[in-house]
Amino acid sequence: MFSSSSFGWSLADANERHVPSTFRGLQWTAPATSDVPKGAIVRILARRFGEVAVDDFGSEWDTAHYYGTVVSKSGSTVSVQYDDAIYPSHFTLLEIGVSPTVASPGGPAVVESVSADGAARRQIVHVGCQIVRVGDVDTTTLASAEEQLRASVPSDERPVTVVLRRPPPKESSWRGAARSAAHRRPPYEWHASVLERIGALLEDPRFARRSNAVYEALRVDFGHATENGECLLPPLKDAEARMLTEFKKKQQAKRDAAQDGAARALATAAAGDVPDESANDDYELIADGDDEEPEEAPAAGADTTASADSTTGPGNGGGDGTELSEEDAHYAALDGVQVAVLRARLRENDNEALATVKQGDLAPGTPLAGPVKSAAVKELLRRRLARVLAES
């Protein structure tokens, strides 16, 4: 119900809703031969161009047409000037437009567009709605609908009622309603020129991770280009899948290069920081426990053999009944002492050189790092301190 003559919409003939104004009012017939004259007005079904038609016409993709003018002909191929560029098509795919001999009454009126702040938008009128009745008068054509709207003169006191019929829902995908058909669809066969073009676009930094821009560039070049009756522009799904694959390949290549570079840098650093075994005489080894806070060491000269009595059996002897030497007794008493304590005790006895362990002091084949190396360093320091205590 409208209370103003400003409806906020524009109407069009339902049969020519997607027809440009310069191509309206014509009668369309298929050419009998390939002899299509230059300058002839022609049209081609939009659905032959797949998802491009969906982008251009929405739910009307299966019935809409592209319109143009013939500029040249070569055999059965006709070159047509469309609104964006010239594209070749087979003559059997075209229809020629001529002036009708008998005037057609036209189709019903449909809403072609709706203004953003008009009354139609406030009344939730959608594009594509068909005007069925204005007031009490049925409107079967665009002319009758416009005439009744002008004569109604709606106002706040006398609003006019307009009955509209929404368009039936249509499949918005060119693949059809059956999903299984899409699953059975064979892989898309790319044309060589399209492959070359998309490869160049993906290498261009301006199109990095911009799939929409890449596809728009492809549509400009191949949107209406055909070969053997087939559109060269790939479907959006296949184009996006290829762009995603190429992007993943580039990302994987970057990760591999970074990992290889890190491995080379680590190998170079290890080769420069870790000395050769032949040059280990002046290289002090650090063992596990060197960075720990040393416990209070026993006083110098203290009897360390007493703690060994409880672990070496009766008679201050070994486990097999043999008598332990004084060095072995000190060695047994130092069991479990931290590395830091061993080094501190050696330094207290002015044995700085003995507190330093180098790779050459260890047994051949001892690893340069790890728990085995730490145990070997601790064992050597323990033996050295036991010998110093025994001699003192």
C-alpha positions, 0 to 999 in steps of 0.5 A: 500500500502506497500513499505517495506517487513516488514509489521508489522503483523502476519498472521494466517489461518482464520479457526484456528485463535484462535487455539493454535499452538499445536492443529492446523491442526486437524479434529474435530468430536463429540464423539458417546459415553462417552468412550473418551480415556485418552490423547485425544485432545478435544475442547469445545465451548467458548460460553458455558462459557458466559462472560468469552468467551467475555473476552477471544475472544472478538467478536469471542466469539460465534465461538471460542473454548477452547482446552485441553487434557483428563486426566480422565473419570468418567461415562459421565463426562470427566476431561480435562486439559486446559491451566490453570487447570483441569475442568470436562465437559459432554462428549456431549459438547466436540469434539475430534481432530484427524489427517485428512485423506485428507489434507485441503487447509486451509482458507484465511489469516487473520491478527492475530496481529499487531505490535505497530510501524509497517507499518500495524499499520500506514496503520490502519490495524486491527486484524481480517482483511482478505487478499483478494488480493496481487497486482493483484493476489487473495489469497484464502488461507494463503499459497497463501497470504504468497507466494505472499507477499514474491514474491512481494518484495515491495520498495519505487519505487515499493510498493505493494498493499494489499486488505484487508476485515474487519470482519463483526461486531458481537455482543460482548455480550453473551446475544444477540442483543435483549435488552428485552431478558436481561430484561426478564432474570430470576435472576441468581442462585448462586452455593453454592461453588461460594457463599462461595468463593465470601463471603470469597473474600469480607471479605478479606481486600486485595479485598476491593472495587476491583471488578475486582480482585474479579472477576478474583479470581472467574474466576481462581477457576470457569472459566471452572468448570461446573455442569450439563452442566452449567458453575459455574462462574457467569456473570460479571453483576451478580457478580458486582451487588452482590459485590455492594450490599454487599458493600452498606450493609457494608457502611450502617452498618458503618453509623449505628454504627457511629450514634449509637456511637454518640448518646450514647456519647451525652447521656452520656455527657448530663447525666454528664453535666446537673444536677438533679433538686434535685442538682440545688440549686448551679447551675446558669442558663443562659438566652437568652440575657446574652451574649448581650452587656448591654444597659446603665442602668438608674441611681440608684434611678431614677424615674422609675414610670414615664414610667409606667404612659403612660402604666397604664392608668390615675391617675397612676393606673392600666388598670382597674382604681386601684392604682399600688403599687410602686413595680408594678410600677417599674416592669411595667417600667422594661418591655423590659429591657435586662437580662444583664441590670437586672443583672447589676442593681441588682449587682450595689445595692450589690445584687449579690445573687439576680442577680443569678438565680438557677433552684430551684428559678423557678416554678416547671416544668420549663424546663432546657433549651429553650425560656420558661426557658429564659422567666422565668429567665427574669421574676424573675430578673425583679420582684427582681429588682422592689422589690429592687427599691421599698424598696430603 
